[in-house]
Amino acid sequence: MNPTPPPSPAAKKKTAPTWRGRLPLAGGVLLVGLIVVGLWPRPVPVEAATVARGPLVVTVEEEGMTRVKNRYVVSAPVAGQLRRIDWKAGAPVEAGQTVIAVLETGGADFLDARSQAQAEARVRAAEAAREAARAQRERAAAAAKMFTTDLERLRELFAKKVLSQQEFDAAQMRADTAAQETRAAEFALKVAEFEHEQARALLMRGRSGASGAEPLIITSPVNGKLLRVMQESERMVPAGFPLVEVGDPTDLEVRIEMLSRDGVAVRPGARVALERWGGAQPLQARVRLVEPSAFTKISALGVEEQRVYVIADFVDPVEQRPTLGDSYRVEARVVVWENASALRVPAGALFQRGLAWQAYVIAGGRARLRAVQPGRSNGVETEVLDGLKEGDRVIVYPGDKVADGTRVTGIDVSGR
């Protein structure tokens, strides 16, 4: 049996496929590949931020008003005809020298036996008040000296890193408060001395019988400026009628009105930043007192609110606020909590489902749901107590397209 002869080269060339024959197949494969790539789910673009440690400050923002700490209302000691007061608000006055008002009594301050006994009693009461004010001044001065000495000693320890920032701030607050109390005691002593002199003058005028001939001269009780002139025109005034108000407009404090639930979190010594007062830079102050009694106020929406006054003292010198006066409006940011090294995330990265707080963490290119325990928040950043660690990348404001396991690509917004 003859073997089958091998195909000739011409036959091989006729049966072998060419590249032109493979072209439709390659095009079909490419088309299928493009369809698969087009239909393959793409990663969802999301905003991402990195969990990091840093300072976190929680504040309460409310409106406040400046006011002179120590003010005194000069009143008519007896009834009489008041001469016109030519002084204007802002005029400087000197204790015992500047004549505030002149009162023509017309014998109204002449003392009979009963009135004389009352006048003598007022003199003795004024003497007792003066001595009490003097003792208070001495006590305040001694306390200020002690706290100032403690502050200087603690300042050296703080410079050597032996004392904590909190302990140093507490010492600073005690020294500042003692200095404020000393100034208040000095003012109270001057007022007590003025009232004693007024009481003695009325007693001597009533005894001398010269009441109808000589007008009663009323001088300023303290150094400072006229804050208000309550009665400028000439008229008959009764005893005790307010005439002017005097004080030192550079010795200011700030009265901040806030909700009582916010006032509960404020502690004496808390830092306060005063903004939008008219100057280029915010002013610094510290809380001295949270008043123990609140009051009811109707809001602009007609809602009853319980509010409380927080009193703060200026820290910055007078040179930084030379034009700030009495009853000026300010916006206050009161620090209620701060941590220099808090584990923090953007507040938009956390959301609540039921009673649990959660966040999406980017791991391996996918969104992973985590249970989170949040701490304090200032509205922009939130402290994380558990559930996240430093360096994690979280999704900020996750949308409806993000779920547990979704492929995502993060756009970093930490630097915003």
Buried (B, 14 or more C-beta within 10 A) or exposed (E): EEEEEEEEEEEEEEEEEEEEEEEEEEEEEEEEEEEEEEEEEEEBEBBBBBBBEEEBBBBBBBEBBBBBBBBBBBBBBBBBBBBEBEBEBEBEBEBBEBEBBBBBBBEBBBBEEEBBEBBBEBBEEBBEBBEEBBEBBEEBBEBBEEBBEBBEEBBEBBEEEEBEEEEBBBBBBBBBBBBBBBBBBBBBBBBBBBBBBBBBBBBEBBBEEEBBEEBBEBBBBBBBBBBBBBBBEEEEBEEEBEBBBBBBBBBBBBBBBBBBEBBEBBEBBBBBBBEEBEBEEBBBBBBBBBEEEBEEEEEEEEEEBEBBBBBBBBBBEEEEBEEBBBEBEBBBBBBBBBBEEBBBBBBBBBEEEEEEBBBBBBEEEBBBBBEBEBBBBBEEBBBBEEBBEEEBBBBBEBEEEBEEEBEBEBEEBBEE
